[in-house]
Amino acid sequence: MDRKTIDLIQGYLIRAKEKLKSAKDLFKAEDWSDCVSRAYYCAFHCVQALLLSEGLQASSHQGALNLFGMYFVKSGKFDKRFARILKNLKDDRENGDYEVFSVIDQETAEETLKEAEEFSKAVQQYLEKSIPWGA
């Protein structure tokens, strides 16, 4: 893996951490819908990093979800519950961002925040084992 790819993966992980911090700040401000949106984007950037580690790139959010399932869940690299977490985060984000009468509440926001943290942590651990960071 070349240095440019490693730097890009690290960039996605930095973005993921920033989105998670934003999600936590929005949760504290009781902005449930935007909290959920930022939590999803934390996971989305993590998936982009994972895909890049395999030389893959998604052209859409659904494509990222599909490629994650195909290359990381079906292969056994990640437990299938992580595919469910990613799908739930995506669905909740779409509900909060696009539905006029969104049903995103504190409980939903709290759950998505936990899921995003769990997803991010699992991706970090996986990449730390599989990427030659010093290359």
N, C-alpha and C positions, 0 to 999 in steps of 0.2 A: 504494500500500500504506500502510495507516495505522500510526501509531506503536505501537498495541497489538499488532498482528500482528508488527511488526519486533521488539518486545520479547520476544514469545513465541518467535519463531525464535531469537533470541539466547539465551533461556533453555534451549531444547532443545540448542543448541550447547555451552552451559556444562555441562549435564548430561552430554552426550556426553564432554566432556573429563574430567569427574570419573569417569565409568565407565572410561575408558581408563586413567586413573591407578590406579584400584582394580585393574584387570586386571593392570597391571604389578606392583603390590605383591603381588598374589596369586600371580603367576608366581614372583616372588622367594621367596615363602613355600612354593613347590612345591605349591600348592593348584590343581591343574590344572583341575578341573571348575568351580570358582568363577571362575577366571581366564577361562575360555571364556565363562561366563555374562555376566560384566561386559563382555567384549570385544563380545559380541553386542549388549548394551544400548547400548554406545557407538554402534554402527552404527544400531540402531533409533531412537535419539534423533536421529541425523543425518537419517534418512529422514523422521521426523516434521517436522523443520525444512524439509526439501525440499518435502514435501507441502504444508505450510502456505504456502510461498512461491508455490504455484500455487493457493491457495485450497481445498486438499483436506485431508481428514482421514480416517484409517483407524480402523476400530472394532475391529481385531484385528491380531495380528502377521502373519498370512497376508495380511490385507487390505493392510497396509503394503507387504509384498513385492510383491503384485499391482499395486498402484497405482504403485510405484516402476518396475516393469517397463513398465507401460503408458504412463506419462507421462514417464519419464526415459530409459529404455533404447530403447524402440521409436521414440521421437522423435529419437534420436541425441544427446541431451544428455549421456548417459553410455554408455560402452562396455558391451557385454553382459557382460563379465567381472565388472563390479560387481554385476550381478544374481546371478551365480554365487557371488560372495563373500558377498553377503547371505544367500543360501539356505544356503550351507555354515555360516555363523556361526549361523544359526537352528537348523539341524539338529544341529550340535555342542552348542549350548546346551541343546536339548531332551534330547539324549542324556545330557549331564552332569547336568542337573537332575532328570530323571525315571526314568532307567534305574538299577535297583539295582546291576547289574554293568556300570557304565559303562566304556567303553574309552578314555576321555579320558586321554591320557598327556602327557608333557612335549613331545613332538614336535607333537602336535595343538594343545596350548596355545600353543606358540611360533608355529605357523602362523596360528592364529586371531588372535593378538595382532598379527602383521604385517598380516593382512588388515584388521583393524579400524583400524589406523593408516592404511593406504592408503585405505580407504573414507572415513574421517574427513577426511583431507587433501584428497581429491578433492571432497567435499561443501563443505568450507570454501572452496576455490578457486572452485567454481561459484557459491556464494552471495555471495562477495565481489564477483563481477562482476555479479550480477543483482539485488542488493538495494540500495535507496537508504538506506544505514545512517544517514545524517544527517537523514532525513525527520522 
